[in-house]
Amino acid sequence: MKCPRCQDGDFFEEHSYKLSRMGEVKTRCEKCNQKFEIETGFYQGSYYVSYGLGVALFIVVVILNVIFRDSLSPGSLMLSFVISLILLFPALYALSKIICVNLFIKYDKSFITHL
């Protein structure tokens, strides 16, 4: 959850589980001055990443239910998925934004020497 360019500055304003400020991205990195919002509406692309993370979570929940449960009903599977989604929603939301920005802003190891 650090700056994609320098890997040193914080990317988010607060921890992802502080629900009042969940997902608020800083405007710039305090270490390297990298602008985080490249254009207006930039993070709408993170919806696609969030969808992929949700599918991956669903697959993990299904596999864990198959491994650890004797009987598998659609209702119990749905309940376990909804519970895990509620518990992990802030983390998935933050991960989707940081993955999305890392696709467009690359790590610059030579930049670290200038700090």
Phi and psi in radians as a Rosetta constraint file:
Dihedral C 1 N 2 CA 2 C 2 CIRCULARHARMONIC -1.931 0.35
Dihedral N 2 CA 2 C 2 N 3 CIRCULARHARMONIC 3.022 0.35
Dihedral C 2 N 3 CA 3 C 3 CIRCULARHARMONIC -1.004 0.35
Dihedral N 3 CA 3 C 3 N 4 CIRCULARHARMONIC 2.305 0.35
Dihedral C 3 N 4 CA 4 C 4 CIRCULARHARMONIC -1.188 0.35
Dihedral N 4 CA 4 C 4 N 5 CIRCULARHARMONIC -0.439 0.35
Dihedral C 4 N 5 CA 5 C 5 CIRCULARHARMONIC -1.477 0.35
Dihedral N 5 CA 5 C 5 N 6 CIRCULARHARMONIC -0.841 0.35
Dihedral C 5 N 6 CA 6 C 6 CIRCULARHARMONIC -1.817 0.35
Dihedral N 6 CA 6 C 6 N 7 CIRCULARHARMONIC -0.232 0.35
Dihedral C 6 N 7 CA 7 C 7 CIRCULARHARMONIC 1.015 0.35
Dihedral N 7 CA 7 C 7 N 8 CIRCULARHARMONIC 0.437 0.35
Dihedral C 7 N 8 CA 8 C 8 CIRCULARHARMONIC -2.154 0.35
Dihedral N 8 CA 8 C 8 N 9 CIRCULARHARMONIC -0.794 0.35
Dihedral C 8 N 9 CA 9 C 9 CIRCULARHARMONIC -1.370 0.35
Dihedral N 9 CA 9 C 9 N 10 CIRCULARHARMONIC 2.717 0.35
Dihedral C 9 N 10 CA 10 C 10 CIRCULARHARMONIC -1.305 0.35
Dihedral N 10 CA 10 C 10 N 11 CIRCULARHARMONIC 2.514 0.35
Dihedral C 10 N 11 CA 11 C 11 CIRCULARHARMONIC -1.623 0.35
Dihedral N 11 CA 11 C 11 N 12 CIRCULARHARMONIC -0.688 0.35
Dihedral C 11 N 12 CA 12 C 12 CIRCULARHARMONIC -1.771 0.35
Dihedral N 12 CA 12 C 12 N 13 CIRCULARHARMONIC 2.682 0.35
Dihedral C 12 N 13 CA 13 C 13 CIRCULARHARMONIC -1.163 0.35
Dihedral N 13 CA 13 C 13 N 14 CIRCULARHARMONIC -0.736 0.35
Dihedral C 13 N 14 CA 14 C 14 CIRCULARHARMONIC -2.389 0.35
Dihedral N 14 CA 14 C 14 N 15 CIRCULARHARMONIC 3.048 0.35
Dihedral C 14 N 15 CA 15 C 15 CIRCULARHARMONIC -1.102 0.35
Dihedral N 15 CA 15 C 15 N 16 CIRCULARHARMONIC 2.559 0.35
Dihedral C 15 N 16 CA 16 C 16 CIRCULARHARMONIC -1.163 0.35
Dihedral N 16 CA 16 C 16 N 17 CIRCULARHARMONIC -0.336 0.35
Dihedral C 16 N 17 CA 17 C 17 CIRCULARHARMONIC -1.642 0.35
Dihedral N 17 CA 17 C 17 N 18 CIRCULARHARMONIC 0.105 0.35
Dihedral C 17 N 18 CA 18 C 18 CIRCULARHARMONIC -1.519 0.35
Dihedral N 18 CA 18 C 18 N 19 CIRCULARHARMONIC 1.669 0.35
Dihedral C 18 N 19 CA 19 C 19 CIRCULARHARMONIC -1.121 0.35
Dihedral N 19 CA 19 C 19 N 20 CIRCULARHARMONIC -0.452 0.35
Dihedral C 19 N 20 CA 20 C 20 CIRCULARHARMONIC -1.193 0.35
Dihedral N 20 CA 20 C 20 N 21 CIRCULARHARMONIC -0.458 0.35
Dihedral C 20 N 21 CA 21 C 21 CIRCULARHARMONIC -2.220 0.35
Dihedral N 21 CA 21 C 21 N 22 CIRCULARHARMONIC 0.505 0.35
Dihedral C 21 N 22 CA 22 C 22 CIRCULARHARMONIC -1.073 0.35
Dihedral N 22 CA 22 C 22 N 23 CIRCULARHARMONIC 2.224 0.35
Dihedral C 22 N 23 CA 23 C 23 CIRCULARHARMONIC 1.375 0.35
Dihedral N 23 CA 23 C 23 N 24 CIRCULARHARMONIC 0.108 0.35
Dihedral C 23 N 24 CA 24 C 24 CIRCULARHARMONIC -1.313 0.35
Dihedral N 24 CA 24 C 24 N 25 CIRCULARHARMONIC 2.091 0.35
Dihedral C 24 N 25 CA 25 C 25 CIRCULARHARMONIC -1.636 0.35
Dihedral N 25 CA 25 C 25 N 26 CIRCULARHARMONIC 2.428 0.35
Dihedral C 25 N 26 CA 26 C 26 CIRCULARHARMONIC -1.127 0.35
Dihedral N 26 CA 26 C 26 N 27 CIRCULARHARMONIC 2.691 0.35
Dihedral C 26 N 27 CA 27 C 27 CIRCULARHARMONIC -1.302 0.35
Dihedral N 27 CA 27 C 27 N 28 CIRCULARHARMONIC -0.652 0.35
Dihedral C 27 N 28 CA 28 C 28 CIRCULARHARMONIC -2.480 0.35
Dihedral N 28 CA 28 C 28 N 29 CIRCULARHARMONIC 2.753 0.35
Dihedral C 28 N 29 CA 29 C 29 CIRCULARHARMONIC -1.329 0.35
Dihedral N 29 CA 29 C 29 N 30 CIRCULARHARMONIC 2.339 0.35
Dihedral C 29 N 30 CA 30 C 30 CIRCULARHARMONIC -1.316 0.35
Dihedral N 30 CA 30 C 30 N 31 CIRCULARHARMONIC -0.233 0.35
Dihedral C 30 N 31 CA 31 C 31 CIRCULARHARMONIC -1.667 0.35
Dihedral N 31 CA 31 C 31 N 32 CIRCULARHARMONIC -0.819 0.35
Dihedral C 31 N 32 CA 32 C 32 CIRCULARHARMONIC -2.020 0.35
Dihedral N 32 CA 32 C 32 N 33 CIRCULARHARMONIC -0.014 0.35
Dihedral C 32 N 33 CA 33 C 33 CIRCULARHARMONIC 1.132 0.35
Dihedral N 33 CA 33 C 33 N 34 CIRCULARHARMONIC 0.413 0.35
Dihedral C 33 N 34 CA 34 C 34 CIRCULARHARMONIC -1.203 0.35
Dihedral N 34 CA 34 C 34 N 35 CIRCULARHARMONIC 2.273 0.35
Dihedral C 34 N 35 CA 35 C 35 CIRCULARHARMONIC -1.368 0.35
Dihedral N 35 CA 35 C 35 N 36 CIRCULARHARMONIC 2.254 0.35
Dihedral C 35 N 36 CA 36 C 36 CIRCULARHARMONIC -1.549 0.35
Dihedral N 36 CA 36 C 36 N 37 CIRCULARHARMONIC -0.574 0.35
Dihedral C 36 N 37 CA 37 C 37 CIRCULARHARMONIC -1.682 0.35
Dihedral N 37 CA 37 C 37 N 38 CIRCULARHARMONIC 1.772 0.35
Dihedral C 37 N 38 CA 38 C 38 CIRCULARHARMONIC -1.150 0.35
Dihedral N 38 CA 38 C 38 N 39 CIRCULARHARMONIC -0.702 0.35
Dihedral C 38 N 39 CA 39 C 39 CIRCULARHARMONIC -2.607 0.35
Dihedral N 39 CA 39 C 39 N 40 CIRCULARHARMONIC 2.920 0.35
Dihedral C 39 N 40 CA 40 C 40 CIRCULARHARMONIC -1.091 0.35
Dihedral N 40 CA 40 C 40 N 41 CIRCULARHARMONIC 2.301 0.35
Dihedral C 40 N 41 CA 41 C 41 CIRCULARHARMONIC 1.321 0.35
Dihedral N 41 CA 41 C 41 N 42 CIRCULARHARMONIC 0.296 0.35
Dihedral C 41 N 42 CA 42 C 42 CIRCULARHARMONIC -1.001 0.35
Dihedral N 42 CA 42 C 42 N 43 CIRCULARHARMONIC -0.688 0.35
Dihedral C 42 N 43 CA 43 C 43 CIRCULARHARMONIC -1.415 0.35
Dihedral N 43 CA 43 C 43 N 44 CIRCULARHARMONIC 0.063 0.35
Dihedral C 43 N 44 CA 44 C 44 CIRCULARHARMONIC -1.175 0.35
Dihedral N 44 CA 44 C 44 N 45 CIRCULARHARMONIC -0.423 0.35
Dihedral C 44 N 45 CA 45 C 45 CIRCULARHARMONIC -1.185 0.35
Dihedral N 45 CA 45 C 45 N 46 CIRCULARHARMONIC -0.334 0.35
Dihedral C 45 N 46 CA 46 C 46 CIRCULARHARMONIC -1.253 0.35
Dihedral N 46 CA 46 C 46 N 47 CIRCULARHARMONIC -0.196 0.35
Dihedral C 46 N 47 CA 47 C 47 CIRCULARHARMONIC -1.091 0.35
Dihedral N 47 CA 47 C 47 N 48 CIRCULARHARMONIC -0.651 0.35
Dihedral C 47 N 48 CA 48 C 48 CIRCULARHARMONIC -1.176 0.35
Dihedral N 48 CA 48 C 48 N 49 CIRCULARHARMONIC -0.698 0.35
Dihedral C 48 N 49 CA 49 C 49 CIRCULARHARMONIC -1.131 0.35
Dihedral N 49 CA 49 C 49 N 50 CIRCULARHARMONIC -0.722 0.35
Dihedral C 49 N 50 CA 50 C 50 CIRCULARHARMONIC -1.078 0.35
Dihedral N 50 CA 50 C 50 N 51 CIRCULARHARMONIC -0.688 0.35
Dihedral C 50 N 51 CA 51 C 51 CIRCULARHARMONIC -1.080 0.35
Dihedral N 51 CA 51 C 51 N 52 CIRCULARHARMONIC -0.783 0.35
Dihedral C 51 N 52 CA 52 C 52 CIRCULARHARMONIC -1.098 0.35
Dihedral N 52 CA 52 C 52 N 53 CIRCULARHARMONIC -0.693 0.35
Dihedral C 52 N 53 CA 53 C 53 CIRCULARHARMONIC -1.157 0.35
Dihedral N 53 CA 53 C 53 N 54 CIRCULARHARMONIC -0.643 0.35
Dihedral C 53 N 54 CA 54 C 54 CIRCULARHARMONIC -1.137 0.35
Dihedral N 54 CA 54 C 54 N 55 CIRCULARHARMONIC -0.699 0.35
Dihedral C 54 N 55 CA 55 C 55 CIRCULARHARMONIC -1.132 0.35
Dihedral N 55 CA 55 C 55 N 56 CIRCULARHARMONIC -0.746 0.35
Dihedral C 55 N 56 CA 56 C 56 CIRCULARHARMONIC -1.094 0.35
Dihedral N 56 CA 56 C 56 N 57 CIRCULARHARMONIC -0.710 0.35
Dihedral C 56 N 57 CA 57 C 57 CIRCULARHARMONIC -1.093 0.35
Dihedral N 57 CA 57 C 57 N 58 CIRCULARHARMONIC -0.729 0.35
Dihedral C 57 N 58 CA 58 C 58 CIRCULARHARMONIC -1.077 0.35
Dihedral N 58 CA 58 C 58 N 59 CIRCULARHARMONIC -0.738 0.35
Dihedral C 58 N 59 CA 59 C 59 CIRCULARHARMONIC -1.114 0.35
Dihedral N 59 CA 59 C 59 N 60 CIRCULARHARMONIC -0.738 0.35
Dihedral C 59 N 60 CA 60 C 60 CIRCULARHARMONIC -1.105 0.35
Dihedral N 60 CA 60 C 60 N 61 CIRCULARHARMONIC -0.738 0.35
Dihedral C 60 N 61 CA 61 C 61 CIRCULARHARMONIC -1.115 0.35
Dihedral N 61 CA 61 C 61 N 62 CIRCULARHARMONIC -0.719 0.35
Dihedral C 61 N 62 CA 62 C 62 CIRCULARHARMONIC -1.112 0.35
Dihedral N 62 CA 62 C 62 N 63 CIRCULARHARMONIC -0.805 0.35
Dihedral C 62 N 63 CA 63 C 63 CIRCULARHARMONIC -1.101 0.35
Dihedral N 63 CA 63 C 63 N 64 CIRCULARHARMONIC -0.766 0.35
Dihedral C 63 N 64 CA 64 C 64 CIRCULARHARMONIC -1.123 0.35
Dihedral N 64 CA 64 C 64 N 65 CIRCULARHARMONIC -0.644 0.35
Dihedral C 64 N 65 CA 65 C 65 CIRCULARHARMONIC -1.174 0.35
Dihedral N 65 CA 65 C 65 N 66 CIRCULARHARMONIC -0.671 0.35
Dihedral C 65 N 66 CA 66 C 66 CIRCULARHARMONIC -1.169 0.35
Dihedral N 66 CA 66 C 66 N 67 CIRCULARHARMONIC -0.688 0.35
Dihedral C 66 N 67 CA 67 C 67 CIRCULARHARMONIC -1.257 0.35
Dihedral N 67 CA 67 C 67 N 68 CIRCULARHARMONIC -0.801 0.35
Dihedral C 67 N 68 CA 68 C 68 CIRCULARHARMONIC -1.745 0.35
Dihedral N 68 CA 68 C 68 N 69 CIRCULARHARMONIC -0.041 0.35
Dihedral C 68 N 69 CA 69 C 69 CIRCULARHARMONIC -2.098 0.35
Dihedral N 69 CA 69 C 69 N 70 CIRCULARHARMONIC 2.529 0.35
Dihedral C 69 N 70 CA 70 C 70 CIRCULARHARMONIC -1.336 0.35
Dihedral N 70 CA 70 C 70 N 71 CIRCULARHARMONIC -0.852 0.35
Dihedral C 70 N 71 CA 71 C 71 CIRCULARHARMONIC -1.996 0.35
Dihedral N 71 CA 71 C 71 N 72 CIRCULARHARMONIC 2.473 0.35
Dihedral C 71 N 72 CA 72 C 72 CIRCULARHARMONIC -2.173 0.35
Dihedral N 72 CA 72 C 72 N 73 CIRCULARHARMONIC 1.855 0.35
Dihedral C 72 N 73 CA 73 C 73 CIRCULARHARMONIC -1.831 0.35
Dihedral N 73 CA 73 C 73 N 74 CIRCULARHARMONIC 2.706 0.35
Dihedral C 73 N 74 CA 74 C 74 CIRCULARHARMONIC -1.045 0.35
Dihedral N 74 CA 74 C 74 N 75 CIRCULARHARMONIC -0.620 0.35
Dihedral C 74 N 75 CA 75 C 75 CIRCULARHARMONIC -1.152 0.35
Dihedral N 75 CA 75 C 75 N 76 CIRCULARHARMONIC -0.759 0.35
Dihedral C 75 N 76 CA 76 C 76 CIRCULARHARMONIC -1.220 0.35
Dihedral N 76 CA 76 C 76 N 77 CIRCULARHARMONIC -0.603 0.35
Dihedral C 76 N 77 CA 77 C 77 CIRCULARHARMONIC -1.142 0.35
Dihedral N 77 CA 77 C 77 N 78 CIRCULARHARMONIC -0.766 0.35
Dihedral C 77 N 78 CA 78 C 78 CIRCULARHARMONIC -1.147 0.35
Dihedral N 78 CA 78 C 78 N 79 CIRCULARHARMONIC -0.701 0.35
Dihedral C 78 N 79 CA 79 C 79 CIRCULARHARMONIC -1.097 0.35
Dihedral N 79 CA 79 C 79 N 80 CIRCULARHARMONIC -0.773 0.35
Dihedral C 79 N 80 CA 80 C 80 CIRCULARHARMONIC -1.162 0.35
Dihedral N 80 CA 80 C 80 N 81 CIRCULARHARMONIC -0.605 0.35
Dihedral C 80 N 81 CA 81 C 81 CIRCULARHARMONIC -1.184 0.35
Dihedral N 81 CA 81 C 81 N 82 CIRCULARHARMONIC -0.766 0.35
Dihedral C 81 N 82 CA 82 C 82 CIRCULARHARMONIC -1.138 0.35
Dihedral N 82 CA 82 C 82 N 83 CIRCULARHARMONIC -0.727 0.35
Dihedral C 82 N 83 CA 83 C 83 CIRCULARHARMONIC -1.104 0.35
Dihedral N 83 CA 83 C 83 N 84 CIRCULARHARMONIC -0.796 0.35
Dihedral C 83 N 84 CA 84 C 84 CIRCULARHARMONIC -1.167 0.35
Dihedral N 84 CA 84 C 84 N 85 CIRCULARHARMONIC -0.606 0.35
Dihedral C 84 N 85 CA 85 C 85 CIRCULARHARMONIC -1.191 0.35
Dihedral N 85 CA 85 C 85 N 86 CIRCULARHARMONIC -0.698 0.35
Dihedral C 85 N 86 CA 86 C 86 CIRCULARHARMONIC -1.129 0.35
Dihedral N 86 CA 86 C 86 N 87 CIRCULARHARMONIC -0.734 0.35
Dihedral C 86 N 87 CA 87 C 87 CIRCULARHARMONIC -1.226 0.35
Dihedral N 87 CA 87 C 87 N 88 CIRCULARHARMONIC -0.594 0.35
Dihedral C 87 N 88 CA 88 C 88 CIRCULARHARMONIC -1.767 0.35
Dihedral N 88 CA 88 C 88 N 89 CIRCULARHARMONIC 0.022 0.35
Dihedral C 88 N 89 CA 89 C 89 CIRCULARHARMONIC -0.969 0.35
Dihedral N 89 CA 89 C 89 N 90 CIRCULARHARMONIC -0.852 0.35
Dihedral C 89 N 90 CA 90 C 90 CIRCULARHARMONIC -1.056 0.35
Dihedral N 90 CA 90 C 90 N 91 CIRCULARHARMONIC -0.673 0.35
Dihedral C 90 N 91 CA 91 C 91 CIRCULARHARMONIC -1.187 0.35
Dihedral N 91 CA 91 C 91 N 92 CIRCULARHARMONIC -0.727 0.35
Dihedral C 91 N 92 CA 92 C 92 CIRCULARHARMONIC -1.138 0.35
Dihedral N 92 CA 92 C 92 N 93 CIRCULARHARMONIC -0.661 0.35
Dihedral C 92 N 93 CA 93 C 93 CIRCULARHARMONIC -1.118 0.35
Dihedral N 93 CA 93 C 93 N 94 CIRCULARHARMONIC -0.789 0.35
Dihedral C 93 N 94 CA 94 C 94 CIRCULARHARMONIC -1.178 0.35
Dihedral N 94 CA 94 C 94 N 95 CIRCULARHARMONIC -0.741 0.35
Dihedral C 94 N 95 CA 95 C 95 CIRCULARHARMONIC -1.083 0.35
Dihedral N 95 CA 95 C 95 N 96 CIRCULARHARMONIC -0.683 0.35
Dihedral C 95 N 96 CA 96 C 96 CIRCULARHARMONIC -1.119 0.35
Dihedral N 96 CA 96 C 96 N 97 CIRCULARHARMONIC -0.657 0.35
Dihedral C 96 N 97 CA 97 C 97 CIRCULARHARMONIC -1.221 0.35
Dihedral N 97 CA 97 C 97 N 98 CIRCULARHARMONIC -0.748 0.35
Dihedral C 97 N 98 CA 98 C 98 CIRCULARHARMONIC -1.232 0.35
Dihedral N 98 CA 98 C 98 N 99 CIRCULARHARMONIC -0.603 0.35
Dihedral C 98 N 99 CA 99 C 99 CIRCULARHARMONIC -1.158 0.35
Dihedral N 99 CA 99 C 99 N 100 CIRCULARHARMONIC -0.751 0.35
Dihedral C 99 N 100 CA 100 C 100 CIRCULARHARMONIC -1.073 0.35
Dihedral N 100 CA 100 C 100 N 101 CIRCULARHARMONIC -0.791 0.35
Dihedral C 100 N 101 CA 101 C 101 CIRCULARHARMONIC -1.235 0.35
Dihedral N 101 CA 101 C 101 N 102 CIRCULARHARMONIC -0.513 0.35
Dihedral C 101 N 102 CA 102 C 102 CIRCULARHARMONIC -1.243 0.35
Dihedral N 102 CA 102 C 102 N 103 CIRCULARHARMONIC -0.308 0.35
Dihedral C 102 N 103 CA 103 C 103 CIRCULARHARMONIC -1.274 0.35
Dihedral N 103 CA 103 C 103 N 104 CIRCULARHARMONIC -0.420 0.35
Dihedral C 103 N 104 CA 104 C 104 CIRCULARHARMONIC -1.942 0.35
Dihedral N 104 CA 104 C 104 N 105 CIRCULARHARMONIC -0.445 0.35
Dihedral C 104 N 105 CA 105 C 105 CIRCULARHARMONIC -1.982 0.35
Dihedral N 105 CA 105 C 105 N 106 CIRCULARHARMONIC 2.029 0.35
Dihedral C 105 N 106 CA 106 C 106 CIRCULARHARMONIC -1.610 0.35
Dihedral N 106 CA 106 C 106 N 107 CIRCULARHARMONIC 2.634 0.35
Dihedral C 106 N 107 CA 107 C 107 CIRCULARHARMONIC -1.180 0.35
Dihedral N 107 CA 107 C 107 N 108 CIRCULARHARMONIC 2.335 0.35
Dihedral C 107 N 108 CA 108 C 108 CIRCULARHARMONIC -2.102 0.35
Dihedral N 108 CA 108 C 108 N 109 CIRCULARHARMONIC 1.678 0.35
Dihedral C 108 N 109 CA 109 C 109 CIRCULARHARMONIC -1.177 0.35
Dihedral N 109 CA 109 C 109 N 110 CIRCULARHARMONIC -0.440 0.35
Dihedral C 109 N 110 CA 110 C 110 CIRCULARHARMONIC -1.248 0.35
Dihedral N 110 CA 110 C 110 N 111 CIRCULARHARMONIC -0.375 0.35
Dihedral C 110 N 111 CA 111 C 111 CIRCULARHARMONIC -1.215 0.35
Dihedral N 111 CA 111 C 111 N 112 CIRCULARHARMONIC -0.502 0.35
Dihedral C 111 N 112 CA 112 C 112 CIRCULARHARMONIC -1.101 0.35
Dihedral N 112 CA 112 C 112 N 113 CIRCULARHARMONIC -0.620 0.35
Dihedral C 112 N 113 CA 113 C 113 CIRCULARHARMONIC -1.187 0.35
Dihedral N 113 CA 113 C 113 N 114 CIRCULARHARMONIC -0.382 0.35
Dihedral C 113 N 114 CA 114 C 114 CIRCULARHARMONIC -1.496 0.35
Dihedral N 114 CA 114 C 114 N 115 CIRCULARHARMONIC -0.156 0.35
